[in-house]
Amino acid sequence: MKQAIIRINDVSDINISKITVYDLNNRYIDSQGNIFRLKLDQFTKKIEVIKILRSHPEEAHAIANKMMQRKTEEAKVQFEEEDIPNVEYSDGSIFDEPFNPDDTLSKTLISMNMHVERLKGILMNIKLSKLSEKIIKSDVSTLDNILKNIEIDGMQQIQKTDAYQKELLGYPKHINYYQARMDNTAKAILQKLELNHQKAMKYIMYYEMHSAIKALYIKLTSLLQTLVDFLDKKSESLTDVFNPSEKRSFDDAIISIDNTKYEITEIEKSLDKLYAFLHNPDAL
């Protein structure tokens, strides 16, 4: 979606009832130099207006011009923010898209479901390559254990993690249960949020999902690397024993593993941003 920069006199000029999904990327700057963005709340499905920057009134015009300049020239302009509570968290320039934990989790869950199908395909390709018929019995046992662990700690764990988010959103445990599982920084932040139950439960959901997804992909990465090492070792001695169809299946499995490992590194980058968000006192 394209981003538009819209001048307003006051935040009340933003008519939420007329907002569509095509407007969610817009930025609004008022006469006082306050800059706002729109956010779709995952729980209520309502549009919220979020303040992301405040400047002195005399700077408003200059800021708007520099925003336009950045859009047209892709210039990287950094501004020093005035200390204000409840500012939208961003880990880069204030004109970069602010980090959105809901978007991060949504995209990650989509990728996780895709990885379930990808892992099924990898296991199927290894089966179609008939590798187990071409290696010694002890190696067959090793391969079977690796594939079984990928199914249990990979595919099944992804499905459990997806179900865990539904539990956190629909029928969570008491706040004290989750607080006891948090590190000290997160505990302190949650304690400040307890007066607002909705924000506290949202923070818990972010924290718990970060922990679950991080653990899942650390384990899965290790399992995939173990499988790659095994297949690489065997491929050296099996080059001439595959027929064309079997070789294609074997190669497809290797390619799919490499693609999945790369995608996991991208997910881990997003998880690092989520971790920083969770440990920023002004994040929520």
C-alpha positions in Angstrom: 0.0 0.0 0.0 1.3 3.5 -0.8 1.9 6.0 1.9 0.3 9.4 1.9 1.2 12.3 4.1 -1.9 14.3 5.1 -2.1 17.7 6.7 -4.8 18.1 9.4 -5.6 20.9 11.9 -6.2 18.4 14.8 -6.3 14.7 15.4 -10.1 15.0 15.5 -10.0 15.6 11.8 -9.2 12.0 11.2 -12.6 10.4 10.5 -12.2 6.8 11.6 -15.6 5.8 10.2 -14.4 6.6 6.7 -11.0 4.8 7.0 -10.4 1.7 4.8 -7.5 -0.8 4.7 -6.0 1.3 1.9 -5.5 4.2 4.4 -3.6 2.2 7.1 -0.2 3.3 5.7 -1.0 7.0 5.8 0.7 9.5 8.1 -1.1 12.6 9.4 0.6 15.8 10.7 -1.4 18.4 12.6 -0.8 22.1 13.1 1.2 21.5 16.3 3.7 19.1 14.5 2.3 16.0 16.0 2.5 13.0 13.6 0.0 10.1 13.7 -0.4 6.7 12.1 -3.4 4.3 12.0 -3.4 0.9 13.6 -5.9 -2.0 13.3 -6.3 -3.5 16.8 -6.1 -7.3 16.6 -8.5 -7.8 19.4 -11.3 -5.3 18.8 -10.8 -5.0 15.0 -11.2 -1.3 15.4 -8.9 1.4 13.9 -6.8 3.3 16.4 -4.9 6.6 15.9 -1.3 6.4 17.3 1.0 9.3 17.8 4.5 8.6 16.6 6.2 11.9 16.8 5.8 15.3 18.5 7.7 18.5 17.6 7.4 22.1 18.4 4.7 24.0 16.4 7.3 26.0 14.4 8.9 22.8 13.2 5.7 21.3 11.8 6.2 22.8 8.3 9.8 21.8 8.1 9.1 18.2 9.2 6.3 17.8 6.6 8.7 19.1 3.9 11.4 16.7 5.0 8.9 13.8 5.0 8.0 14.6 1.4 11.7 14.9 0.5 12.4 11.5 2.0 9.5 9.9 0.0 10.8 11.4 -3.3 14.5 11.2 -2.8 14.7 8.3 -0.3 16.9 10.4 1.9 17.6 9.1 5.3 16.7 11.9 7.7 17.0 11.3 11.4 15.3 13.5 14.0 15.7 13.6 17.7 12.4 12.9 19.4 11.1 14.9 22.3 10.6 12.7 25.4 6.9 11.9 25.5 5.1 8.9 27.1 3.1 6.5 25.0 5.0 7.1 21.7 4.8 4.4 19.0 7.9 2.3 19.3 10.3 2.3 16.4 13.8 0.8 16.2 15.0 3.0 13.4 14.2 6.4 11.9 10.9 7.9 13.0 9.9 7.8 9.4 10.5 4.1 9.0 7.4 2.0 9.4 7.0 1.6 13.2 7.4 -2.0 14.4 4.1 -3.6 14.7 4.0 -6.8 16.8 0.6 -7.8 15.5 1.9 -7.7 11.9 5.0 -9.6 12.9 3.1 -12.4 14.6 0.6 -12.6 11.8 3.3 -13.0 9.1 5.2 -15.4 11.3 2.2 -17.7 11.8 1.6 -17.7 8.0 5.2 -18.7 7.5 4.9 -21.4 10.2 1.9 -22.9 8.5 3.7 -22.8 5.2 6.7 -24.6 6.9 4.4 -27.5 8.0 3.7 -28.2 4.3 7.3 -27.6 3.3 8.5 -30.1 5.9 6.0 -32.6 4.7 7.4 -32.1 1.2 10.9 -32.6 2.4 10.1 -35.9 4.1 8.1 -37.0 1.0 11.0 -36.2 -1.3 13.4 -38.2 0.8 11.0 -41.1 0.8 10.7 -40.8 -3.0 14.5 -40.8 -3.4 14.5 -44.3 -1.8 17.5 -43.2 0.1 16.7 -45.7 2.9 17.1 -48.6 0.4 20.6 -47.4 -0.6 22.3 -47.0 2.8 23.3 -49.4 5.5 20.9 -50.4 8.3 22.5 -48.3 11.0 22.2 -45.2 8.8 18.6 -46.0 8.1 18.0 -46.0 11.8 19.8 -42.6 12.1 17.8 -41.1 9.2 14.5 -42.4 10.6 15.2 -40.8 14.0 16.1 -37.4 12.3 12.9 -37.5 10.3 10.8 -38.5 13.2 12.2 -35.6 15.3 11.4 -33.2 12.5 7.8 -34.4 12.5 7.5 -34.2 16.3 9.6 -31.1 17.1 8.9 -29.4 13.8 5.5 -30.0 12.3 3.6 -31.0 15.4 5.2 -28.2 17.5 4.3 -25.6 14.9 0.6 -26.7 15.1 0.9 -26.6 19.0 2.3 -23.1 18.8 -0.5 -22.0 16.5 -3.0 -23.5 19.0 -1.2 -21.8 21.9 -1.9 -18.3 20.4 -5.6 -19.2 20.2 -5.5 -20.2 23.9 -3.8 -17.0 24.8 -6.4 -14.9 23.0 -9.5 -17.0 23.9 -9.0 -18.5 27.4 -5.7 -17.4 29.0 -4.6 -18.4 32.5 -4.3 -15.9 35.3 -1.8 -13.0 34.8 0.4 -14.3 37.7 1.0 -17.6 35.8 2.6 -15.8 32.9 4.4 -13.1 35.0 6.2 -15.9 36.9 7.7 -17.1 33.5 9.0 -13.7 32.5 12.4 -12.1 32.9 12.8 -9.2 35.3 12.5 -6.5 32.7 9.3 -7.9 31.3 7.8 -8.5 34.7 8.3 -4.9 35.6 6.7 -3.7 32.4 3.7 -6.1 32.9 3.3 -4.9 36.4 2.8 -1.3 35.1 0.2 -2.6 32.6 -1.9 -4.6 35.1 -4.3 -1.7 35.6 -5.2 -2.0 31.9 -6.2 -5.7 31.6 -6.5 -5.6 27.8 -3.0 -4.2 27.4 -1.6 -6.6 30.0 -3.0 -9.6 28.2 -1.8 -8.4 24.9 1.7 -8.0 26.3 1.5 -11.5 27.7 0.5 -12.9 24.3 3.4 -11.2 22.6 5.8 -12.4 25.2 4.6 -16.0 25.2 4.5 -16.3 21.5 8.0 -14.8 21.1 9.3 -17.5 23.6 7.4 -20.3 21.9 8.3 -19.4 18.3 11.9 -18.7 19.2 12.3 -22.1 21.0 10.5 -23.9 18.1 12.8 -22.5 15.4 16.0 -23.0 17.4 15.2 -26.7 17.7 14.0 -26.9 14.0 17.1 -25.2 12.7 19.3 -27.7 14.6 17.3 -30.7 13.2 17.4 -29.4 9.7 21.2 -28.9 9.9 21.6 -32.4 11.3 19.6 -33.7 8.3 21.6 -31.6 5.8 24.9 -33.0 7.3 23.6 -36.5 7.0 22.4 -36.1 3.4 25.6 -34.3 2.3 27.6 -37.1 3.7 25.6 -39.8 2.0 25.3 -38.0 -1.3 29.0 -38.3 -1.9 28.8 -42.1 -2.0 25.4 -42.3 -3.7 25.9 -40.1 -6.8 25.6 -43.0 -9.2 22.9 -45.1 -7.5 19.9 -42.7 -7.9 17.9 -43.0 -11.1 16.9 -39.5 -12.6 13.6 -39.4 -10.7 15.2 -40.4 -7.4 18.0 -37.9 -7.9 15.5 -35.1 -8.6 13.6 -35.9 -5.4 16.8 -36.0 -3.4 17.9 -32.6 -4.8 14.5 -31.1 -4.2 14.7 -32.1 -0.6 18.1 -30.3 -0.3 16.8 -27.2 -1.9 13.7 -27.1 0.3 15.8 -27.4 3.4 18.0 -24.6 2.3 15.0 -22.4 1.6 13.5 -23.2 4.9 16.7 -22.4 6.8 16.9 -19.0 5.1 13.3 -18.2 5.9 14.0 -19.1 9.5 16.8 -16.6 9.7 14.4 -13.9 8.5 11.8 -14.9 11.1 14.5 -14.8 13.8 15.3 -11.1 12.7 11.6 -10.3 13.3 11.7 -12.1 16.6 14.7 -10.0 17.7 12.7 -6.9 17.0 9.8 -8.3 18.9 12.2 -9.0 21.8 13.4 -5.4 21.8 9.8 -4.2 21.7 8.9 -6.3 24.7 11.8 -4.9 26.7 11.1 -1.2 25.8 9.2 0.4 28.7 7.3 2.7 26.4 6.3 0.0 23.9 2.7 -0.3 24.9 
